[in-house]
Amino acid sequence: MSSERRSHDLAAYEARVRSGPCFVCEFVAGAPGSAHVTVYEDEEHVAFLDRYPTVPGKVLVAPKAHIEHAVRDLDELAYLRLMSVVRKVALAVEAVMKPERTYLLSLGSQQGNSHLHWHIAGLPADTPYRQQQFHALMTENGVLSLTDEEAAATGDRLRAALADSVEVAG
């Protein structure tokens, strides 16, 4: 997998997320140009590779329904179901990517990317300390240059890890 980075057009990205349609809703609806590599899906949730990853194997997990607040828009059982999916996918990321640490974040706001989604980002084991934590997650520091084939292969490996975890748990 490529570890080369390319710059990210932050102005274009901000304009798109602040004025364009919801990227998760567009993806779930199958809108043209909104495809992502899906790694997990059930009736309520979807998990897919981040289109602009800052670490290898970065995955987003979201409810399919347009929910905007993790706490007040979900009842306790819906919240626990979502967090169960986040954990299941994070364990697959750990099995495949072998990170030093796994970061779990819910980002976005009413001003952009308002659809509730969790970022699962495995910190590569040899990352220097000053390039960890927020630095590792900021697209301002560049995004990984992955080919479609590399993304597809990562998706295959994550789906296989998820399938193995279901067989072991079942």
N, C-alpha and C positions, 0 to 999 in steps of 0.2 A: 504494500500500500504506500502510496506517495506521501512523503512528509513535507514536500515542497509547499510553500505558501504563495498565494497571490493576493494582491490588494483587493479590497472589497469596496465597491462604490457606495459609501454610506449615505450620500445625499439621495441617490436614486432609490436605495432601499427604504429610507425614511419616507420619501414621497409615496412609494408604493404602499407601505403598510399603514400610512396615515390617511390615504385617500382612496385606496383600492378596496376591493372586496376582501372579506375575511379569508385568509389563506387556508385555514383548516376547513372551513365550510366548502370552499372551492375544491379542495383536494377530496373531501368526502363525497362531494357531488360528481366527481370525475370530470371537472371542467378542463377544457383544453389548456395546456401549458401549466397545469397545477399538479402534475404527477410527482410523486416521491416514491422511493423504494419502501414498500410496506414490510414491516417485520412482524407485526402482530395485529390481529383484528378480532373483535368479538362484536356482539350486538350493540354495545354501548360505547366502545373505545376503539381507538386506532393508535398504532405506534409506527413511526416511519423515520427514516434517516433524515437528518437535518440537511437541507440543501446547501447551507453555508457552514460546514463544520469547522470548528477550530481545534478539535481533537479527533483522532480516528474513532469511528463508530459512534458518533454522537447521534442520539435518538431523541425524538420528541414524542410524548404520549399525550393524547387529548381525548376528552369525551367527544363523541360524534355530534351530539347536540351542542348548539351554540350556548355555552355557559361561560360567564365572564368572571365569576368570583369563586375561588376555591372554598371559601368558608361559608358565605351567606347564600350562595346559589345551589348548594348541594345539601341534601339532608345527610344525616350521619351515615346511613347505609350506602348511599351513592358515593360519598366521599371515600369510605373504606373500600368500596369496589374499585374506584379509580386508583387509590393508593396501592391496592393489591396488584393491579396491572403495572403500575410504576415499579414496584418491587420485583415482579416477575421479569420485566424487561431489563431492569438494572442488573439482576443476577445473570441474565444472558450476556449483557455487555461485559460484565466481569469475567465470565467464562471464556468469552471470545477474545476480548482485547487485553486481558490481564493487566488492568490499571493498578497504579499505586494506591489510588483513592478514587471513589466514584462520587461525583458532584450531582446533586439533585436540586434543581431550581425551578420555580414557577415564575416566569417573567411575562412582560406585557403590561399594558395599561389601557385605560379607556381611550387614550390618545393614539394607540397603535398596537396591533397584535392583541386585540382584546379577548379573543377566544382563549379560554383557559387551556394551558398546555404546560407540561413539565419537560424540562431539559434533563437528559441523562447523559452525563459527560464523564467518561473515564479518563483520568489523568495518566498519560503515559509514564511508565515507571522511571525513566531516566530524565524527566523534566527538571531542569535546574530550579531551585527554590524561587528565584525572582520571576520565573515564568509560570508559576503555578497560580492557583486560585483564580481571582478575577482576571488576571493577565491572560491565563490560558483560555478564557471564555470570550474575550473581547474580540469582535470581528475587526476592530480598529487595528489589531495586530496581524491581520491577514486571515484568510481562510485557506483550508487545505485544497490543493489542486488535485481533485480526484477525477478519473475517467469514469464514464458510465459503467464500464466493465468492473472497475474497482468497487464502485458503489454497489453494483449488483452482487459481486462476490461477498462483500461484507454483509449485505442483506441475507444472502443464502446461509452464511455462517451463523448469523443471529437467529434466523428462523429455525435452523437445525438445533441450536442450543435451546431455544424455547420448546421445540418438539420433544427433545430429550428430557427437559425439566417436567413436562406434562406427563410423560411416560413414567418417570421416577416417582412423581407425586401421586399418580393415579394408581 
